Amino acid sequence: MATIISRRAFVLVLFLLLSILFLGISYAQESSETSSGTETAGSTKIAQVEAKRQNILENVQKKREAAMERVKTARENFQEKLSQITDEGKKNAVERINNALSTINTNKTDRWASALEKLSDILERIKNKVSDAEANGADVSAINELITTAEGAIASATNAVETQAGKEYVIEITDEETLGQSVRTVVQQFKQDLRTVHAEVIKARDAVRQAARALVSLNTTSNESSGSAPLNNTLQ
């Protein structure tokens, strides 16, 4: 009877961990809207933006494929150790969690890569609007500093996402008695890694927002001083 209770408790703990994995790290994402103003970027700039966006996705995929190859032996060892577990409940729960780690990491890094693509595109639009303002005599030194900061934040976040995509998480099974602790260790590390990358993506988003707000202020100031029509806002 004690063995049955112990097994049920173990499986319950693992399912709770799995629930936390899916729900606890499901961050709310805030969207940004772009205005429908006239595009000022030429075909060359558009091509550069598209190339940059494609590079992010390609690099994420390459990192992921390299990681899968790198941990191939570890996954084989995991399956071998898993087959030695006599408790079917524990075995099934651990296998589901191990598979979930890879699936969640893929989904998260793909989503963040897509978000960074959009931020890069938005920042490029802002730069084009600033170029227009500068051509009309506006002082754009302050907003150019914010643009530089945003470019650095996007680059840092992109590197973090690509690095995370190159990670694979495999539960190291030593014996059945320490199985629960082995699972908790990997899950906790995984959650911390995701939080770190997510923070970088948020920094990039906030940096682009600051540049966008500065563009709105520049638009207002230029309009008041020159009486010209306002620039099309890139972000609101």
PAZAPA-4460 file (N, C-alpha, C; in steps of 0.05 Angstrom, whole numbers, plus 32768, in hexadecimal, padded with zeros to 4 digits):
% residues 236
    n_x    n_y    n_z   ca_x   ca_y   ca_z    c_x    c_y    c_z   seq   type   mol
   8011   7FE8   8000   8000   8000   8000   8011   8019   8000     1      M     A
   8027   8019   8010   8039   8030   8011   8046   8035   7FF7     2      A     A
   804D   801E   7FE9   8059   8021   7FCE   8047   802E   7FBA     3      T     A
   802D   8026   7FBB   8019   8031   7FA9   8016   804F   7FAE     4      I     A
   8014   8057   7FC8   8012   8073   7FCF   802A   8083   7FC6     5      I     A
   8042   8077   7FCB   805B   8084   7FC3   805B   8089   7FA5     6      S     A
   8053   8074   7F96   8053   8076   7F79   8040   808C   7F6F     7      R     A
   8028   808C   7F7C   8014   80A0   7F74   801E   80BC   7F7B     8      R     A
   802B   80BF   7F92   8035   80D9   7F99   804B   80E2   7F86     9      A     A
   805B   80D0   7F7E   8071   80D6   7F6B   8065   80E0   7F51    10      F     A
   8052   80D1   7F46   8046   80D8   7F2D   8038   80F3   7F2F    11      V     A
   802A   80F8   7F46   801D   8111   7F4A   8030   8128   7F4A    12      L     A
   8047   8125   7F57   805C   813A   7F57   8065   8140   7F3B    13      V     A
   806A   812A   7F2B   8073   812E   7F10   805E   813C   7EFF    14      L     A
   8045   8135   7F02   8030   8143   7EF3   802E   8160   7EFB    15      F     A
   8032   8166   7F15   8031   8181   7F1E   8048   8191   7F11    16      L     A
   805F   8184   7F10   8076   8191   7F03   8070   8197   7EE5    17      L     A
   8064   8184   7ED8   805D   8187   7EBC   8049   819D   7EB9    18      L     A
   8035   819F   7ECB   8022   81B5   7ECA   802F   81D0   7ECD    19      S     A
   8042   81D1   7EE0   8050   81EA   7EE4   8060   81F1   7ECB    20      I     A
   806B   81DD   7EBF   807B   81E1   7EA7   806B   81EE   7E91    21      L     A
   8052   81E5   7E8D   8041   81EF   7E78   8034   820A   7E80    22      F     A
   802C   820D   7E9A   801D   8225   7EA2   802F   823A   7EAE    23      L     A
   8042   8231   7EBF   8051   8245   7ECE   8063   8256   7EBD    24      G     A
   806C   824B   7EA6   807E   825A   7E95   8070   8264   7E7C    25      I     A
   8056   8265   7E7D   8046   8270   7E66   8043   828E   7E6A    26      S     A
   8055   829C   7E60   8056   82B9   7E64   8041   82C7   7E52    27      Y     A
   8036   82DC   7E5D   8023   82EC   7E4D   8034   82FD   7E3A    28      A     A
   802A   82FD   7E22   8038   830C   7E0D   8028   8324   7E05    29      Q     A
   8035   833B   7E03   8027   8353   7DFB   802E   8359   7DDE    30      E     A
   8019   8360   7DCF   801D   8365   7DB2   8021   8382   7DAD    31      S     A
   802E   8388   7D97   8032   83A3   7D8D   8024   83A7   7D72    32      S     A
   8017   83BE   7D6F   800A   83C2   7D55   8019   83D7   7D45    33      E     A
   801A   83D3   7D2B   8027   83E6   7D1A   8012   83F6   7D0B    34      T     A
   8017   840E   7D05   8004   841E   7CF7   8005   8417   7CD9    35      S     A
   7FF1   8420   7CCB   7FEF   8419   7CAF   7FFA   8430   7C9D    36      S     A
   800E   843E   7CA7   801A   8454   7C98   8029   844A   7C7F    37      G     A
   802F   845D   7C6E   803D   8457   7C55   8059   844C   7C5B    38      T     A
   8061   8436   7C4E   807C   842B   7C51   8090   843D   7C43    39      E     A
   80A6   8443   7C51   80BB   8454   7C45   80D4   8445   7C3F    40      T     A
   80D6   842C   7C49   80EF   841C   7C44   80EF   8413   7C27    41      A     A
   8107   8414   7C1B   810B   840B   7C00   810D   83ED   7BFF    42      G     A
   810E   83E2   7BE7   810F   83C5   7BE4   8128   83B9   7BF0    43      S     A
   813E   83C8   7BF1   8157   83BE   7BFD   8154   83BA   7C1B    44      T     A
   8148   83CE   7C28   8143   83CD   7C45   8130   83B6   7C4C    45      K     A
   811C   83B3   7C3C   8108   839E   7C40   8116   8382   7C3E    46      I     A
   8127   8380   7C2B   8136   8367   7C27   8148   8361   7C3F    47      A     A
   8154   8377   7C49   8166   8373   7C60   8157   836A   7C79    48      Q     A
   813F   8376   7C7D   812F   836E   7C94   8126   8351   7C91    49      V     A
   811D   834A   7C79   8114   832E   7C75   812B   831A   7C7A    50      E     A
   8143   8322   7C71   815A   8311   7C74   8161   830D   7C92    51      A     A
   815E   8324   7CA1   8164   8323   7CBD   8150   8311   7CCC    52      K     A
   8136   8313   7CC4   8121   8303   7CD0   8126   82E5   7CCA    53      R     A
   812D   82E0   7CB1   8132   82C4   7CA9   814A   82B8   7CB8    54      Q     A
   815E   82C9   7CBD   8176   82BF   7CCB   8170   82B6   7CE7    55      N     A
   815E   82C5   7CF5   8157   82BD   7D10   814B   82A1   7D11    56      I     A
   8138   829C   7CFF   812B   8282   7CFE   813E   826C   7CF7    57      L     A
   814F   8272   7CE3   8162   825E   7CDA   8176   8257   7CF0    58      E     A
   8180   826C   7CFE   8193   8267   7D13   8187   8257   7D2A    59      N     A
   816E   825D   7D31   8160   824E   7D46   815E   8230   7D3E    60      V     A
   8156   822C   7D25   8153   8210   7D1B   816E   8201   7D1B    61      Q     A
   8183   820F   7D12   819D   8202   7D12   81A7   81FB   7D2E    62      K     A
   81A3   820E   7D40   81AB   8209   7D5C   819C   81F1   7D67    63      K     A
   8182   81EF   7D61   8171   81D9   7D6B   817B   81BE   7D60    64      R     A
   8180   81BE   7D46   8189   81A5   7D39   81A4   819C   7D45    65      E     A
   81B6   81AF   7D49   81D0   81A8   7D55   81CD   819D   7D71    66      A     A
   81BB   81A9   7D80   81B6   81A0   7D9C   81AB   8183   7D9C    67      A     A
   8199   817E   7D8A   818D   8163   7D89   81A2   814E   7D82    68      M     A
   81B4   8155   7D71   81CA   8143   7D6A   81DD   813F   7D82    69      E     A
   81E2   8156   7D90   81F5   8156   7DA6   81EC   8144   7DBD    70      R     A
   81D2   8144   7DC2   81C8   8135   7DD9   81BC   811A   7DD1    71      V     A
   81C3   8111   7DBA   81B8   80F8   7DB0   81BF   80E1   7DC3    72      K     A
   81D8   80E0   7DCC   81E1   80CC   7DDE   81D3   80CE   7DF9    73      T     A
   81CF   80E6   7E02   81C2   80EA   7E1C   81A5   80E0   7E1B    74      A     A
   8198   80E4   7E04   817C   80DB   7E01   817B   80BC   7DFF    75      R     A
   818F   80B1   7DF3   8190   8094   7DF2   8195   8088   7E0E    76      E     A
   81A6   8095   7E1E   81AA   808D   7E3A   8191   8090   7E4A    77      N     A
   8182   80A6   7E45   8169   80AA   7E53   8155   8093   7E4E    78      F     A
   8153   808C   7E35   8140   8076   7E2E   8149   805C   7E3A    79      Q     A
   8163   8057   7E3B   816D   803E   7E47   8167   803E   7E65    80      E     A
   816D   8054   7E72   8167   8055   7E8F   814A   8054   7E95    81      K     A
   813A   8061   7E83   811D   8061   7E87   8111   8045   7E86    82      L     A
   811C   8035   7E74   8112   801A   7E71   8117   8009   7E8A    83      S     A
   812A   8011   7E9B   8130   8002   7EB2   811E   8009   7ECA    84      Q     A
   810E   801D   7EC7   80FB   8025   7EDD   80E4   8011   7EDD    85      I     A
   80DF   8006   7EF3   80CA   7FF1   7EF5   80AE   7FFD   7EF9    86      T     A
   80AC   8015   7F04   8092   8021   7F09   8089   802E   7EEF    87      D     A
   8074   8024   7EE3   806A   802E   7EC9   805F   804B   7ECC    88      E     A
   8053   8051   7EE3   8049   806C   7EE7   805F   8080   7EE6    89      G     A
   8074   807A   7EF5   808B   808C   7EF6   8098   808E   7EDA    90      K     A
   809B   8078   7ECE   80A8   8077   7EB3   8099   8089   7E9F    91      K     A
   807F   8086   7E9E   806F   8095   7E8B   8070   80B3   7E90    92      N     A
   806E   80BA   7EAA   806F   80D6   7EB2   8089   80E3   7EAB    93      A     A
   809F   80D6   7EB1   80B9   80E1   7EAB   80BE   80E4   7E8D    94      V     A
   80B5   80D1   7E7E   80B8   80D2   7E61   80A8   80E9   7E55    95      E     A
   8090   80EE   7E5F   807F   8104   7E56   808C   811F   7E5C    96      R     A
   8097   8121   7E74   80A4   813A   7E7C   80BD   813F   7E6B    97      I     A
   80CD   812A   7E67   80E5   812D   7E57   80DF   8136   7E3A    98      N     A
   80C9   812B   7E2F   80C1   8133   7E14   80B6   814F   7E14    99      N     A
   80A8   8157   7E29   809C   8171   7E2B   80B1   8187   7E2C   100      A     A
   80C8   8182   7E38   80DD   8195   7E3A   80E6   819E   7E1E   101      L     A
   80EA   818B   7E0C   80F2   8191   7DF1   80DD   81A0   7DE1   102      S     A
   80C4   8197   7DE5   80AE   81A4   7DD6   80AA   81C1   7DDF   103      T     A
   80AA   81C5   7DF9   80A6   81E0   7E03   80BD   81F3   7DFB   104      I     A
   80D5   81E8   7DFC   80EC   81F9   7DF4   80EA   8201   7DD6   105      N     A
   80E2   81EE   7DC6   80DE   81F4   7DA9   80C9   820A   7DA5   106      T     A
   80B2   8206   7DB2   809C   8219   7DAF   80A4   8235   7DB9   107      N     A
   80B1   8236   7DD0   80B9   8250   7DDB   80CD   825E   7DCA   108      K     A
   80E2   8251   7DC2   80F7   825E   7DB2   80EC   8266   7D96   109      T     A
   80DA   8256   7D8B   80CE   825E   7D71   80BD   8278   7D75   110      D     A
   80AE   8279   7D8A   809D   8290   7D8F   80AE   82A9   7D94   111      R     A
   80C3   82A6   7DA4   80D4   82BD   7DA9   80E3   82C6   7D90   112      W     A
   80EC   82B3   7D80   80F9   82BA   7D67   80E7   82CA   7D55   113      A     A
   80CD   82C2   7D54   80B9   82D0   7D44   80B5   82EC   7D4F   114      S     A
   80B4   82EF   7D6A   80B0   8309   7D76   80C8   831B   7D70   115      A     A
   80E0   8311   7D70   80F7   8321   7D6A   80F8   8329   7D4D   116      L     A
   80EE   8318   7D3B   80EC   8320   7D1F   80DA   8338   7D1C   117      E     A
   80C3   8338   7D2A   80B0   834E   7D29   80BC   8367   7D34   118      K     A
   80CB   8364   7D4A   80D8   837C   7D57   80EC   8388   7D44   119      L     A
   80FB   8377   7D36   810F   8381   7D23   8102   8390   7D0C   120      S     A
   80EB   8385   7D03   80DC   8392   7CEE   80D2   83AD   7CF7   121      D     A
   80C6   83AE   7D0F   80BC   83C7   7D1A   80D2   83DC   7D1D   122      I     A
   80E9   83D3   7D28   80FF   83E6   7D2C   8109   83F1   7D11   123      L     A
   8109   83E1   7CFC   8110   83EA   7CE2   80FD   8400   7CD8   124      E     A
   80E4   83FC   7CDD   80D0   8410   7CD6   80D5   842B   7CE5   125      R     A
   80DB   8428   7CFE   80E1   8440   7D0E   80F9   844E   7D03   126      I     A
   810E   8440   7CFC   8126   844C   7CF0   811F   845B   7CD6   127      K     A
   810E   8450   7CC6   8106   845D   7CAD   80F8   8477   7CB3   128      N     A
   80E6   8477   7CC7   80D7   848F   7CCE   80EA   84A4   7CD9   129      K     A
   80FE   849B   7CE9   8112   84AE   7CF4   8122   84BB   7CDE   130      V     A
   8129   84AB   7CCA   8138   84B5   7CB3   8128   84CB   7CA5   131      S     A
   810E   84C7   7CA2   80FD   84DB   7C96   80FD   84F5   7CA7   132      D     A
   80FB   84F1   7CC1   80FA   8508   7CD3   8115   8518   7CD1   133      A     A
   812B   8509   7CD1   8145   8516   7CCF   8148   8526   7CB5   134      E     A
   813D   851A   7C9F   813E   8528   7C85   812E   8542   7C86   135      A     A
   811A   8543   7C98   810A   855B   7C9B   8115   856E   7CB0   136      N     A
   812D   8569   7CBA   813B   857B   7CCC   8137   8575   7CE9   137      G     A
   812B   855F   7CF1   8126   8559   7D0D   8140   854F   7D1A   138      A     A
   8143   8555   7D34   8159   854B   7D44   8153   852E   7D4D   139      D     A
   8161   851B   7D42   815B   84FF   7D47   8171   84F1   7D57   140      V     A
   8182   8501   7D64   8199   84F5   7D72   818F   84E3   7D8A   141      S     A
   817B   84ED   7D98   8171   84DE   7DB0   8164   84C4   7DA7   142      A     A
   8153   84C5   7D93   8145   84AC   7D8B   8158   8499   7D7D   143      I     A
   816D   84A3   7D71   8181   8491   7D65   8190   8481   7D7B   144      N     A
   8193   848D   7D92   81A0   847F   7DA8   818D   8468   7DB2   145      E     A
   8173   846E   7DB3   8160   8459   7DBB   815F   8443   7DA6   146      L     A
   8161   844A   7D8D   8161   8436   7D77   817A   8424   7D7A   147      I     A
   8191   8430   7D80   81A9   8420   7D84   81A6   840D   7D9C   148      T     A
   819A   8417   7DB2   8195   8406   7DC9   8182   83EF   7DC2   149      T     A
   816D   83F5   7DB3   815A   83E0   7DAB   8167   83CB   7D99   150      A     A
   8179   83D4   7D87   8187   83C1   7D76   8198   83AE   7D86   151      E     A
   81A6   83B9   7D9B   81B6   83A9   7DAC   81A5   8395   7DBC   152      G     A
   818E   839E   7DC6   817C   838D   7DD5   8171   8376   7DC4   153      A     A
   816A   837C   7DAB   8160   8367   7D99   8176   8353   7D93   154      I     A
   818F   835D   7D8F   81A5   834B   7D8A   81AB   8339   7DA2   155      A     A
   81A9   8344   7DBA   81AE   8335   7DD2   8198   8320   7DD6   156      S     A
   817F   8328   7DD1   8169   8315   7DD4   816A   82FF   7DBF   157      A     A
   8172   8307   7DA7   8174   82F3   7D91   8189   82DE   7D99   158      T     A
   819F   82E7   7DA3   81B4   82D5   7DAC   81AB   82C2   7DC2   159      N     A
   819B   82CD   7DD4   8190   82BD   7DEB   817D   82A8   7DE0   160      A     A
   816C   82B0   7DCE   8158   829D   7DC3   8166   8287   7DB3   161      V     A
   817A   828E   7DA3   8189   827A   7D93   8198   8267   7DA6   162      E     A
   81A3   8272   7DBB   81B1   8261   7DCE   819E   824D   7DDC   163      T     A
   8186   8258   7DE3   8172   8247   7DF0   8169   8231   7DDD   164      Q     A
   8166   8238   7DC4   815D   8224   7DB0   8172   820E   7DAD   165      A     A
   818B   8214   7DB4   81A0   8200   7DB2   81A3   81EF   7DCB   166      G     A
   8190   81F2   7DDE   8191   81E2   7DF6   817D   81CB   7DF5   167      K     A
   8185   81B4   7DFE   8173   819D   7E01   8174   8194   7E1E   168      E     A
   815D   818D   7E28   815B   8185   7E44   8154   8168   7E46   169      Y     A
   8166   8158   7E52   8161   813B   7E54   8164   8134   7E72   170      V     A
   8150   8127   7E7C   8151   811F   7E99   8165   8109   7E9C   171      I     A
   8177   810D   7EAF   818C   80F9   7EB5   8182   80E6   7ECA   172      E     A
   817D   80CE   7EC2   8172   80BA   7ED5   8189   80AA   7EE1   173      I     A
   818B   80AA   7EFB   819F   8099   7F09   8192   8080   7F15   174      T     A
   817D   8085   7F24   816F   806E   7F2F   8152   8077   7F35   175      D     A
   8141   8064   7F3B   8125   8069   7F3F   8120   807A   7F58   176      E     A
   8131   8077   7F6C   812D   8085   7F86   8131   80A3   7F82   177      E     A
   8144   80AB   7F72   814A   80C8   7F6E   813D   80D3   7F55   178      T     A
   812B   80C5   7F4A   811F   80CD   7F30   8110   80E8   7F33   179      L     A
   8101   80EB   7F48   80F2   8104   7F4C   8104   811C   7F4D   180      G     A
   811A   811A   7F5C   812D   8130   7F5E   813A   8136   7F43   181      Q     A
   8140   8121   7F34   814C   8125   7F1A   813A   8135   7F07   182      S     A
   8120   812F   7F09   810C   813E   7EF9   810B   815B   7F02   183      V     A
   8109   815F   7F1C   8106   817A   7F26   811E   818C   7F1E   184      R     A
   8136   8180   7F1F   814E   818F   7F19   814E   8199   7EFC   185      T     A
   8147   8188   7EEA   8146   8190   7ECD   8130   81A4   7EC8   186      V     A
   8118   819F   7ED3   8102   81B1   7ECF   8108   81CD   7EDA   187      V     A
   8113   81CF   7EF1   811A   81E9   7EFD   812E   81F8   7EEC   188      Q     A
   8142   81EA   7EE2   8157   81F6   7ED1   814A   8200   7EB7   189      Q     A
   8138   81F0   7EAD   812A   81F7   7E94   811A   8211   7E97   190      F     A
   810B   8212   7EAD   80FA   8229   7EB3   810B   8242   7EB6   191      K     A
   8121   8240   7EC4   8133   8257   7EC8   813F   8260   7EAE   192      Q     A
   8147   824E   7E9D   8152   8255   7E83   813D   8265   7E72   193      D     A
   8124   825B   7E72   810F   8269   7E63   810A   8285   7E6E   194      L     A
   810A   8287   7E88   8105   82A2   7E94   811B   82B5   7E8C   195      R     A
   8134   82AC   7E8B   814B   82BD   7E83   8148   82C7   7E67   196      T     A
   8141   82B5   7E55   813E   82BC   7E38   8126   82CF   7E35   197      V     A
   8110   82C8   7E43   80F8   82D9   7E41   80FE   82F6   7E4A   198      H     A
   810E   82F9   7E5E   8115   8313   7E68   8124   8323   7E52   199      A     A
   8135   8315   7E43   8144   8323   7E2D   8131   832C   7E17   200      E     A
   811D   831B   7E11   810A   8322   7DFC   80F9   833A   7E05   201      V     A
   80F2   833B   7E1F   80E3   8351   7E29   80F3   836B   7E28   202      I     A
   810D   8369   7E2E   811E   8381   7E2C   811F   838C   7E10   203      K     A
   8120   837A   7DFC   8120   8382   7DE0   8106   8390   7DD9   204      A     A
   80F0   8384   7DE2   80D6   8390   7DDD   80D3   83AC   7DE9   205      R     A
   80DC   83AF   7E02   80DA   83C9   7E0F   80EC   83DD   7E02   206      D     A
   8103   83D5   7DF9   8116   83E8   7DEB   810A   83F2   7DD1   207      A     A
   80FC   83E0   7DC3   80EF   83E9   7DAA   80D8   83FB   7DB0   208      V     A
   80CA   83F6   7DC6   80B3   8407   7DCE   80BD   8423   7DD4   209      R     A
   80D4   8425   7DE2   80DF   843F   7DE9   80E6   844F   7DD0   210      Q     A
   80F1   8441   7DBC   80F8   844E   7DA3   80DE   8458   7D95   211      A     A
   80CA   8447   7D96   80B0   844E   7D89   80A3   8466   7D97   212      A     A
   80A4   8467   7DB1   8099   847E   7DC0   80A9   8498   7DB9   213      R     A
   80C3   8495   7DB7   80D3   84AC   7DB0   80CC   84B5   7D94   214      A     A
   80C5   84A3   7D82   80BD   84AA   7D67   80A3   84BA   7D68   215      L     A
   8091   84B2   7D79   8077   84C1   7D7C   807D   84DD   7D85   216      V     A
   808F   84E0   7D99   8096   84FA   7DA4   80A4   850B   7D8E   217      S     A
   80B5   84FE   7D7F   80C3   850C   7D6A   80AF   8516   7D55   218      L     A
   809C   8505   7D4F   8087   850C   7D3C   8078   8525   7D45   219      N     A
   8070   8524   7D5F   8060   853A   7D6A   8070   8554   7D6A   220      T     A
   808A   8552   7D73   809B   856A   7D74   80A0   8576   7D59   221      T     A
   80A5   8564   7D45   80AA   856D   7D2A   8092   857B   7D1E   222      S     A
   807B   8570   7D25   8061   857B   7D1A   805C   8596   7D26   223      N     A
   8061   8599   7D40   805C   85B3   7D4E   806F   85C8   7D44   224      E     A
   8088   85C1   7D3F   809C   85D5   7D38   809B   85DD   7D1B   225      S     A
   8093   85CB   7D0A   8093   85D0   7CED   8078   85D3   7CE1   226      S     A
   8064   85CA   7CEF   8049   85CB   7CE4   8044   85B8   7CCE   227      G     A
   8056   85A4   7CCB   8054   8590   7CB6   8042   857A   7CBF   228      S     A
   8039   8569   7CAD   8029   8552   7CB3   8038   853F   7CC4   229      A     A
   802C   8531   7CD8   803A   851F   7CE9   8043   8506   7CDB   230      P     A
   8059   84FC   7CE5   8064   84E3   7CDA   8052   84CC   7CE2   231      L     A
   8051   84B8   7CD2   8041   849F   7CD9   804F   8491   7CEF   232      N     A
   8040   848C   7D04   804C   847E   7D1C   8050   8461   7D15   233      N     A
   8067   8457   7D1E   806E   843B   7D1A   8061   8429   7D2F   234      T     A
   8061   8433   7D48   8054   8425   7D5E   8043   8438   7D6D   235      L     A
   802E   842F   7D78   801D   843F   7D8A   8019   8431   7DA4   236      Q     A
***
